[in-house]
Amino acid sequence: LLFSGVIMFDYIGWPEVGRMIEDAFEQVVAKGVVTYDFARQIDNATEVSTSGFADALVEAINAS
């Protein structure tokens, strides 16, 4: 669903937002902050709720 939003932003002519989301996603996952479905597959991951993952994305976007 997250990347559907990225595609939507690209479609409506706001690709900068899509890139911000993609960059934040990469940063957050690289830190090992993920939801349950990914945490099972990543050693030493920090499992967060879906809303916790969204909060981490927003923090990463605000930090950049």
DRENTORKOL-3810 file (N, C-alpha, C; in nm, 4 decimals):
REM DRENTORKOL-3810
@n.u->0.0823; n.v->-0.1184; n.w->0.0000; ca.u->0.0000; ca.v->0.0000; ca.w->0.0000; c.u->0.0872; c.v->0.1255; c.w->0.0000
@n.u->0.1942; n.v->0.1205; n.w->0.0743; ca.u->0.2843; ca.v->0.2362; ca.w->0.0810; c.u->0.3358; c.v->0.2734; c.w->-0.0580
@n.u->0.3790; n.v->0.1735; n.w->-0.1327; ca.u->0.4345; ca.v->0.2027; ca.w->-0.2647; c.u->0.3272; c.v->0.2353; c.w->-0.3672
@n.u->0.2032; n.v->0.1977; n.w->-0.3412; ca.u->0.0928; ca.v->0.2447; ca.w->-0.4252; c.u->0.0809; c.v->0.3960; c.w->-0.4117
@n.u->0.1016; n.v->0.4450; n.w->-0.2909; ca.u->0.1019; ca.v->0.5891; ca.w->-0.2684; c.u->0.2141; c.v->0.6572; c.w->-0.3436
@n.u->0.3318; n.v->0.5933; n.w->-0.3474; ca.u->0.4448; ca.v->0.6483; ca.w->-0.4217; c.u->0.4079; c.v->0.6603; c.w->-0.5698
@n.u->0.3467; n.v->0.5557; n.w->-0.6238; ca.u->0.3054; ca.v->0.5577; ca.w->-0.7644; c.u->0.2025; c.v->0.6676; c.w->-0.7880
@n.u->0.1104; n.v->0.6853; n.w->-0.6933; ca.u->0.0096; ca.v->0.7902; ca.w->-0.7075; c.u->0.0757; c.v->0.9283; c.w->-0.7126
@n.u->0.1715; n.v->0.9523; n.w->-0.6232; ca.u->0.2395; ca.v->1.0821; ca.w->-0.6241; c.u->0.3131; c.v->1.1041; c.w->-0.7558
@n.u->0.3750; n.v->0.9994; n.w->-0.8078; ca.u->0.4399; ca.v->1.0118; ca.w->-0.9390; c.u->0.3365; c.v->1.0469; c.w->-1.0459
@n.u->0.2232; n.v->0.9806; n.w->-1.0426; ca.u->0.1183; ca.v->1.0002; ca.w->-1.1428; c.u->0.0631; c.v->1.1430; c.w->-1.1407
@n.u->0.0454; n.v->1.1978; n.w->-1.0222; ca.u->-0.0126; ca.v->1.3327; ca.w->-1.0143; c.u->0.0926; c.v->1.4425; c.w->-1.0306
@n.u->0.2147; n.v->1.4020; n.w->-1.0612; ca.u->0.3185; ca.v->1.5004; ca.w->-1.0888; c.u->0.3926; c.v->1.5523; c.w->-0.9681
@n.u->0.3937; n.v->1.4744; n.w->-0.8621; ca.u->0.4642; ca.v->1.5143; ca.w->-0.7407; c.u->0.5681; c.v->1.4080; c.w->-0.7035
@n.u->0.6610; n.v->1.3809; n.w->-0.7946; ca.u->0.7565; ca.v->1.2723; ca.w->-0.7728; c.u->0.8513; c.v->1.2959; c.w->-0.6547
@n.u->0.8701; n.v->1.4232; n.w->-0.6163; ca.u->0.9583; ca.v->1.4508; ca.w->-0.5023; c.u->0.9070; c.v->1.3822; c.w->-0.3763
@n.u->0.7758; n.v->1.3795; n.w->-0.3602; ca.u->0.7168; ca.v->1.3163; ca.w->-0.2420; c.u->0.7397; c.v->1.1655; c.w->-0.2470
@n.u->0.7225; n.v->1.1089; n.w->-0.3655; ca.u->0.7477; ca.v->0.9657; ca.w->-0.3810; c.u->0.8896; c.v->0.9288; c.w->-0.3443
@n.u->0.9854; n.v->1.0114; n.w->-0.3868; ca.u->1.1261; ca.v->0.9838; ca.w->-0.3544; c.u->1.1505; c.v->0.9981; c.w->-0.2044
@n.u->1.0856; n.v->1.0953; n.w->-0.1408; ca.u->1.1016; ca.v->1.1122; ca.w->0.0040; c.u->1.0536; c.v->0.9876; c.w->0.0776
@n.u->0.9411; n.v->0.9331; n.w->0.0346; ca.u->0.8870; ca.v->0.8123; ca.w->0.0978; c.u->0.9809; c.v->0.6945; c.w->0.0750
@n.u->1.0282; n.v->0.6779; n.w->-0.0488; ca.u->1.1202; ca.v->0.5674; ca.w->-0.0784; c.u->1.2485; c.v->0.5788; c.w->0.0024
@n.u->1.3042; n.v->0.6987; n.w->0.0105; ca.u->1.4271; ca.v->0.7190; ca.w->0.0869; c.u->1.4064; c.v->0.6899; c.w->0.2350
@n.u->1.2946; n.v->0.7376; n.w->0.2884; ca.u->1.2647; ca.v->0.7125; ca.w->0.4297; c.u->1.2469; c.v->0.5636; c.w->0.4547
@n.u->1.1796; n.v->0.4947; n.w->0.3648; ca.u->1.1604; ca.v->0.3501; ca.w->0.3774; c.u->1.2952; c.v->0.2795; c.w->0.3852
@n.u->1.3863; n.v->0.3140; n.w->0.2944; ca.u->1.5186; ca.v->0.2513; ca.w->0.2939; c.u->1.5929; c.v->0.2779; c.w->0.4244
@n.u->1.5864; n.v->0.4009; n.w->0.4742; ca.u->1.6562; ca.v->0.4362; ca.w->0.5984; c.u->1.6013; c.v->0.3587; c.w->0.7175
@n.u->1.4693; n.v->0.3521; n.w->0.7269; ca.u->1.4061; ca.v->0.2878; ca.w->0.8421; c.u->1.4332; c.v->0.1377; c.w->0.8404
@n.u->1.4191; n.v->0.0751; n.w->0.7254; ca.u->1.4440; ca.v->-0.0690; ca.w->0.7160; c.u->1.5920; c.v->-0.0990; c.w->0.7390
@n.u->1.6808; n.v->-0.0136; n.w->0.6905; ca.u->1.8248; ca.v->-0.0333; ca.w->0.7131; c.u->1.8586; c.v->-0.0308; c.w->0.8616
@n.u->1.7814; n.v->0.0437; n.w->0.9402; ca.u->1.8010; ca.v->0.0469; ca.w->1.0857; c.u->1.7411; c.v->-0.0755; c.w->1.1528
@n.u->1.6669; n.v->-0.1571; n.w->1.0761; ca.u->1.6067; ca.v->-0.2771; ca.w->1.1310; c.u->1.4724; c.v->-0.2536; c.w->1.1969
@n.u->1.4135; n.v->-0.1385; n.w->1.1743; ca.u->1.2814; ca.v->-0.1076; ca.w->1.2292; c.u->1.1780; c.v->-0.1523; c.w->1.1268
@n.u->1.1057; n.v->-0.2593; n.w->1.1604; ca.u->1.0131; ca.v->-0.3198; ca.w->1.0648; c.u->0.8903; c.v->-0.3758; c.w->1.1364
@n.u->0.7889; n.v->-0.4072; n.w->1.0581; ca.u->0.6688; ca.v->-0.4704; ca.w->1.1118; c.u->0.6918; c.v->-0.6209; c.w->1.1252
@n.u->0.5966; n.v->-0.6879; n.w->1.1904; ca.u->0.6088; ca.v->-0.8301; ca.w->1.2219; c.u->0.6471; c.v->-0.9153; c.w->1.1016
@n.u->0.5833; n.v->-0.8923; n.w->0.9874; ca.u->0.6070; ca.v->-0.9778; ca.w->0.8715; c.u->0.7521; c.v->-0.9743; c.w->0.8251
@n.u->0.8202; n.v->-0.8628; n.w->0.8425; ca.u->0.9616; ca.v->-0.8545; ca.w->0.8065; c.u->1.0524; c.v->-0.8905; c.w->0.9231
@n.u->1.0099; n.v->-0.8627; n.w->1.0438; ca.u->1.0940; ca.v->-0.8868; ca.w->1.1614; c.u->1.1321; c.v->-1.0337; c.w->1.1731
@n.u->1.0432; n.v->-1.1213; n.w->1.1299; ca.u->1.0723; ca.v->-1.2654; ca.w->1.1365; c.u->1.1882; c.v->-1.3026; c.w->1.0452
@n.u->1.2187; n.v->-1.2196; n.w->0.9466; ca.u->1.3190; ca.v->-1.2527; ca.w->0.8460; c.u->1.4494; c.v->-1.1752; c.w->0.8618
@n.u->1.4543; n.v->-1.0840; n.w->0.9586; ca.u->1.5725; ca.v->-0.9988; ca.w->0.9757; c.u->1.6286; c.v->-1.0187; c.w->1.1164
@n.u->1.7561; n.v->-1.0547; n.w->1.1226; ca.u->1.8208; ca.v->-1.0713; ca.w->1.2532; c.u->1.8279; c.v->-0.9386; c.w->1.3264
@n.u->1.8022; n.v->-0.9433; n.w->1.4563; ca.u->1.8108; ca.v->-0.8263; ca.w->1.5440; c.u->1.7193; c.v->-0.7118; c.w->1.5029
@n.u->1.6078; n.v->-0.7432; n.w->1.4395; ca.u->1.5136; ca.v->-0.6394; ca.w->1.3978; c.u->1.4379; c.v->-0.5853; c.w->1.5185
@n.u->1.3963; n.v->-0.4613; n.w->1.5072; ca.u->1.3077; ca.v->-0.4013; ca.w->1.6058; c.u->1.1679; c.v->-0.4059; c.w->1.5484
@n.u->1.0831; n.v->-0.4889; n.w->1.6074; ca.u->0.9468; ca.v->-0.5057; ca.w->1.5578; c.u->0.8579; c.v->-0.3937; c.w->1.6099
@n.u->0.7887; n.v->-0.3272; n.w->1.5180; ca.u->0.6968; ca.v->-0.2201; ca.w->1.5543; c.u->0.5616; c.v->-0.2470; c.w->1.4894
@n.u->0.4604; n.v->-0.1808; n.w->1.5404; ca.u->0.3277; ca.v->-0.1904; ca.w->1.4802; c.u->0.3280; c.v->-0.1166; c.w->1.3468
@n.u->0.2215; n.v->-0.1317; n.w->1.2724; ca.u->0.2098; ca.v->-0.0601; ca.w->1.1455; c.u->0.2146; c.v->0.0903; c.w->1.1683
@n.u->0.1435; n.v->0.1366; n.w->1.2711; ca.u->0.1463; ca.v->0.2804; ca.w->1.2989; c.u->0.2842; c.v->0.3230; c.w->1.3496
@n.u->0.3530; n.v->0.2350; n.w->1.4203; ca.u->0.4890; ca.v->0.2649; ca.w->1.4639; c.u->0.5844; c.v->0.2761; c.w->1.3469
@n.u->0.5626; n.v->0.1922; n.w->1.2455; ca.u->0.6451; ca.v->0.2003; ca.w->1.1245; c.u->0.6170; c.v->0.3308; c.w->1.0520
@n.u->0.4907; n.v->0.3683; n.w->1.0440; ca.u->0.4545; ca.v->0.4963; ca.w->0.9801; c.u->0.5176; c.v->0.6125; c.w->1.0553
@n.u->0.5168; n.v->0.6063; n.w->1.1886; ca.u->0.5821; ca.v->0.7116; ca.w->1.2685; c.u->0.7315; c.v->0.7197; c.w->1.2376
@n.u->0.7959; n.v->0.6031; n.w->1.2232; ca.u->0.9381; ca.v->0.6012; ca.w->1.1916; c.u->0.9650; c.v->0.6616; c.w->1.0541
@n.u->0.8756; n.v->0.6347; n.w->0.9591; ca.u->0.8888; ca.v->0.6947; ca.w->0.8263; c.u->0.8777; c.v->0.8466; c.w->0.8338
@n.u->0.7784; n.v->0.8946; n.w->0.9077; ca.u->0.7598; ca.v->1.0387; ca.w->0.9212; c.u->0.8813; c.v->1.1030; c.w->0.9868
@n.u->0.9352; n.v->1.0381; n.w->1.0886; ca.u->1.0562; ca.v->1.0910; ca.w->1.1543; c.u->1.1726; c.v->1.0988; c.w->1.0562
@n.u->1.1889; n.v->0.9950; n.w->0.9743; ca.u->1.2975; ca.v->0.9942; ca.w->0.8759; c.u->1.2783; c.v->1.1045; c.w->0.7724
@n.u->1.1543; n.v->1.1248; n.w->0.7291; ca.u->1.1259; ca.v->1.2312; ca.w->0.6325; c.u->1.1547; c.v->1.3673; c.w->0.6942
@n.u->1.1110; n.v->1.3881; n.w->0.8171; ca.u->1.1336; ca.v->1.5163; ca.w->0.8840; c.u->1.2811; c.v->1.5430; c.w->0.9100
@n.u->1.3588; n.v->1.4365; n.w->0.9285; ca.u->1.5009; ca.v->1.4524; ca.w->0.9559; c.u->1.5810; c.v->1.4874; c.w->0.8311
@n.u->1.5239; n.v->1.4616; n.w->0.7149; ca.u->1.6005; ca.v->1.4866; ca.w->0.5911; c.u->1.5729; c.v->1.6232; c.w->0.5340
END
